[in-house]
Structure formats: C-alpha cells, structure tokens
C-alpha cells in the first residue's frame, strides 16, 4: 500500500514538474503505463520484463524513449526515491528484445 501511495505521489510530482518546466512530453498516462514495468526496473532484485511490459514498451515512440533518457539524466534521483533504477528504464527496449535504442 505504501508503494502505491508513493507511486501516485511520484506521478503527480513528475506531471506538475513537467508542466511547469515544459520538458519532454511523457504524459501522466504514459507514466501509469510504465508502472507495468516497475518489477523490471526495480532498484533491488529486478525481474525480467513481462509480456505486458514489453507490449507497452513496443508502443513507445522514439520521442518517448528520449524522454525516458531525460528522466534518467535529469531526474534519476527522483526515480531512485521511488525504487526505480534509471539505467534499467532505458534498457527496457533491449531487455524486451526490441530494436529501439535509448541514446542517452
């Protein structure tokens, strides 16, 4: 339950920060979709991405992948606070066997 509340808080903070700073176009609903991959990007004991996670990753556009890079580079500490490994986030396409490249 505490993780769920933390993730909801994170979604709100990231969305507000994004709107106030005008950075990448990762929308709140995309962040919700990325939560399907949370076990695969966990800081401790990450799992292999599930089929549901990989289907979501496959639906990302290259701009979305670059946005993940922006979060990794500029907001990595915020992701770590939520128990998310920023490096694994940008490795998701490769972990899912996709040709998409996160160039960051």
C-alpha positions, -999 to +999 in steps of 0.1 A: +000+000+000+028+024+008+045+018-025+012+025-043+008+058-025+045+067-032+040+059-069+008+080-071+027+109-054+056+105-079+032+106-109+017+138-096+051+154-088+065+145-122+035+157-140+034+190-122+072+194-127+069+186-164+041+211-169+059+238-150+093+233-168+080+224-202+103+194-207+097+162-225+062+151-235+059+120-213+023+123-202+009+111-169-010+082-186+023+071-201+039+071-166+009+050-154+016+026-183+053+024-174+043+012-140+035-021-157+073-024-159+081-015-123+092-050-113+116-050-143+132-016-133+133-021-096+165-009-078+167-042-059+161-076-074+147-066-108+128-092-127+127-099-164+101-077-181+067-093-186+049-096-219+026-068-208+055-046-200+072-053-234+040-047-253+038-013-236+075-006-244+069-016-280+041+010-282+065+039-273+076+063-299+113+074-302+104+107-286+091+088-256+123+068-254+143+101-255+120+114-227+130+084-206+166+094-212+158+129-200+143+114-168+174+092-164+198+121-168+180+149-151+157+132-126+174+100-117+174+108-080+136+111-081+133+078-098+156+062-072+135+076-044+106+056-060+127+024-061+133+026-098+167+021-115+170+048-141+196+027-161+172-002-163+144+021-176+164+030-206+174-007-211+138-018-213+137-019-252+168-041-252+155-063-224+123-068-244+143-078-275+133-047-294+154-027-319+146+006-303+176+025-290+177+047-259+206+070-268+215+086-235 
